[in-house]
């Protein structure tokens, strides 16, 4: 990543300033898409290079999914650990109120769930939360990992998915 890219991109992407995508230069959008695709693919060298060059670890797409959420949802445990070590917030919610931990429980990514729990992720964050996801998607093997029990399931959770 060139210093020009870093200085051009960084001011445009922050929690306090989210311009509409249509107002961003095409090269900025292409770069952001490459980064988000890298998170989904678990491209540790790409993300390491970008973050070390100044890319915010909390970079968020239009759906409110940050790099950690994308990596977690796609089972990229090594990248999840890296992002957490660089300050990614494990309890940040996307636009739909979902957490990285809930996504990992839903998908059944045990190593990602372990990494997030070890980093202090709140098992009750989001809707549905990780406890509710474990129940709905029959991830009974996660109760101990989450440090929870079926008695903690939210009262408004739908029945288990067949």
N, C-alpha and C positions, 0 to 999 in steps of 0.2 A: 504494500500500500504506500503510495507516495505521500509526501508531506502535504502536497496540494490537496489530495483527496481527503486526508484527515482534517485539514483546516476548513475545507469546504463542507464536509459532511457534519462534523461535530456540532456546530452551532444550530444546524437544522433539526437535530434530533435530541430532544431533551424532554423531560417530564413536563416542563413548564411551557413548552412551545411545540405544538404539533400542527404544522402547516398542512393544508390539504395536499394530498399526493399530486394533484394536478398542477400545483405551483412549483414542484421540485424539478430540477433539471433531469433529463433522461438518464444521464450517466449516474446521477445520485440514486435514482430508482433502481437502476440495474445493479449498482453496487449493493444496495440494501437487499435486493432479492437474492443476490449471490450469498450474502451473509446469512439470511434466513434459511436458504437452501442448505448452506453449510451446517447450520445448527441441526436441521432435520437429518442430515446425512452423517452427523457426528464428525465433521471435518475439523479435528482438533488443531492441525497446523494452521489452517485458515483463520479460525477463531482466535487462536493464541496470537498470531501475527497482528490481526486487526485490533484486538484488545490492548496488546502491548503498544500499539501505535496510537492509542487514544480513543478507540471506539467505546462508547458507553456499554458496560456489561448489561445494562437494563434496556438496551435497544428493543423497541416494541413495534410490532407490525400493526396494520390497520384493524386487526381483530383484537388487539390488546395482548397478544401473545408475545412474551419476551423470549430471548434466546434460551433461557433455562426451560421455559414451558415447552418450546419446540423440541429441544434435546430430550427432555423427560418423556414427552408423549411418543417419541420415536425410539425410546429405549437406549439412548446414548449415555450410558452410565459414566464413562470416562470423561466425556464432555461436561456432563452434569457436575461431576466433582470439580473439574477445572473452573467452571463458571461460579460455583459456590465459593471456591477458594479466592476468586477475584471479586467477591462482594455481591454476587447475585442474591436477591432477596427470595428465599424459598416460599414465602407466603403471599407473594404478589398475585393478585387475581386478574384474569383477563376480562374482556368486555362482557362475557357471559357469567362472570362470578366464579370461574373455575380456577383451581390451583394446579401447579405442576404435580404435586403429590396425588391429588385426585385423578389426574390424567394418567399417571404412572400406575396407580392401583387399577383403574379401569382397564388399561391395556395389559396388565399383568407383568410389568417389568420389575421383577424382584430386586435386582441390583440397583436400579434407579430409586425404588422405594427406600431401600436401605440407606443410600447416599443422602436422600432428602431428610429422612428421619434422623440420621446421625448429625445432620447439619441443623437440627432443631426445627424442622418444618412443623407447623401447627396441624395436627391431624383433624382439627375441627374447622379449618379455614375453608371457605368457599361453599358453594351450593351446586351440586351435592359435595359434601366433604369426603375425606378419605375413608372414614368409618362407613358412611352411607354407601360409597362405591364398593367397598369390600363386601358389604351385605348384598347389594343389588346384583353384583356380577359374580357372586359365589366365590369370592377370594377368601375363603375361610382360613387358609394358611397364612393370611396377613394379620389376623387378630393379634398374635403375639408380637409380631414385628412392629405393629403400630402401637402396641401397649394399650390396647383397647379390648372391649368385649361387645357382644351383641346387645347388651343392655344399654349401650350408648348410642344406638341408632336413632336418628331424628324421627320424631313422630309422624312427619309428613312424607316419609320416603315411600316410593311405590314398592310393590311386591318385587321379589327377586325375578330377574330376567330368566326365562326358561332356558 
